[in-house]
Amino acid sequence: MEKNNPVCFHELDFVLPVHRFHISFSYTDAQRLSFIREFILRIVNVSPLTPGDLARFFSLTKRELNEALSDLVTSGDLRYRDGACVELTSQSRSYFSRMEAIPKVEKIDESTGHFNFELSSLNYLGAKKINENWKLALRLSIDNERKAKSEVLARKAFQQHFQDIVDNGDVKGITDNDDHRVNLYNVGDVRKVIEKPLRISHRFSVSPVGDFLERGEIADLKDSSEATSLVTDAIDLLKQPPNALEIFKVIDEMEDDKSKIYITDDGLDIARILSDRKYSESQGTPVTPFLGITYTPENWIQVAEVLDKNSKKPKKATEEPEELIWLAPSNPFWGKSEKVLSCLQYMLDKSKSSGKKAKKLYKPKLYLPLTGENKDWSRRNWGAEFEGLDKNSLFGYTGDFCKGNVEVIVHSDLFAVVSYHLSAPETSPIPIPFGFMTTDKGQIANIRSRVKGFLDDIDSSTGKAHDAGLLKSK
């Protein structure tokens, strides 16, 4: 890794409310005149001329000239001066904008359309339907009063952004044509149709020496200042207290003889983790340090390689498939990214061997924390978040595994991943996950024993096992 390259340690999605409006409006469309009318007005705009001068200039017959002049006089665009020369009227002078020599006449057209505005700063987001969903993301909070008067705000925003809307090709009947000058004339009915989310994805990074790097601008928004502030508020609302001492204890329990050296007074020794990871990958050692949330592309590729290789070496038909357990931490930032969905789907896809006679290779089990007083609500919430995945692979658990600070993926025959979610508020506003992946059989057995022991143990608050079974009944 280059010395100055940022190191991604977390990915979060945020959803910002967007209202879609049906808006009726009228606009003035400045259009070119007919050829003869245009050029008569253009030359008279330079200097008043006699009808004879115009006939000679345009090679018109007397009848053609009389028809053209009669039309222009009748429409109020020309008048006779002293009975000899023709000149422009105040009406036709308005056809020439600034120093432009081409006359254009304005007409009023009416139109309707659907237009999207996000609610933080009323940025215009186009006319196409937004097909995003609210799942697996942190919601950005918009004041209820602002939501209630969104139609009033949208009317003003539509006026302010009208030229952008036209330039974007979102006004029906108007094409990108330099011969047209379009101005908003009036805004009629503004009606909210639906609320949808704009998904904003952020990668959180540190420098190779461990300094937290500021987030970048939100690319989808022309003015992102207010949305950026809302992102900060959403993170602050869920900020976790320091947990380095708790992480130290868990490291010992996991019989992890390496990870403790990465924790410093200022957070994590990022450079050392990266150096050790590079060495491990080059030497093919059984233990590889991890930095960042499990489902970042940089980390998941390590897991995917093992699962892919395993899918090509099916077990014997008589062998009972082992469990592949993914135990999520009870951390409010975990799973707030669509990336986790694709990783889980990959894990499910690789649970069967390839080929026509596919065999079950392992039983995938995602354990999700049932937090809060209302465990049934927590079940329904997780079920909705992961709707579409195989419901027979989604499980719940109560209590806090390792104080809620540790994430584990383990298969007794293949590998284990342990990720410690270190909270160091003075360094980073969100936890910095780090840990390791191992293929060492002894280490895997210990990790699996820790996880299974916790799930089978009795939760003192419920009097039942921590393993709460399937999220949804079959």
Salt bridges, closest charged atoms under 4 A:
GLU11 OE2 - ARG203 NH1 2.69
GLU11 OE1 - LYS339 NZ 2.66
ASP13 OD2 - ARG199 NH1 2.97
ASP29 OD2 - HIS180 NE2 3.73
GLU38 OE1 - ARG32 NE 2.82
GLU38 OE2 - ARG42 NH1 2.95
ASP53 OD1 - ARG56 NH2 2.65
GLU67 OE2 - ARG63 NH1 3.08
ASP71 OD2 - ARG37 NE 3.65
ASP77 OD2 - ARG37 NH2 2.56
GLU87 OE2 - ARG79 NE 2.87
GLU87 OE1 - ARG81 NH1 3.63
GLU100 OE2 - LYS104 NZ 3.51
GLU106 OE2 - ARG181 NH2 3.41
ASP109 OD1 - LYS107 NZ 2.82
GLU132 OE1 - ARG199 NE 3.45
ASP164 OD2 - HIS161 ND1 3.73
ASP164 OD2 - LYS222 NZ 3.46
ASP179 OD1 - ARG32 NH1 3.54
GLU195 OE1 - HIS19 NE2 2.76
GLU195 OE2 - LYS147 NZ 3.54
ASP236 OD1 - LYS239 NZ 3.40
ASP252 OD1 - LYS260 NZ 2.70
GLU253 OE1 - ARG450 NH2 2.77
ASP276 OD2 - LYS258 NZ 3.25
GLU281 OE2 - ARG277 NE 3.08
GLU298 OE2 - ARG203 NH2 2.95
ASP308 OD2 - LYS312 NZ 3.25
ASP308 OD1 - LYS350 NZ 2.89
GLU320 OE2 - LYS363 NZ 3.14
GLU323 OE2 - LYS365 NZ 2.64
GLU323 OE1 - ARG448 NH2 3.76
GLU323 OE1 - LYS452 NZ 3.19
GLU338 OE2 - ARG199 NE 3.56
GLU385 OE1 - LYS336 NZ 3.87
GLU387 OE1 - LYS135 NZ 3.17
GLU407 OE1 - HIS421 NE2 3.07
ASP459 OD2 - HIS466 ND1 3.85
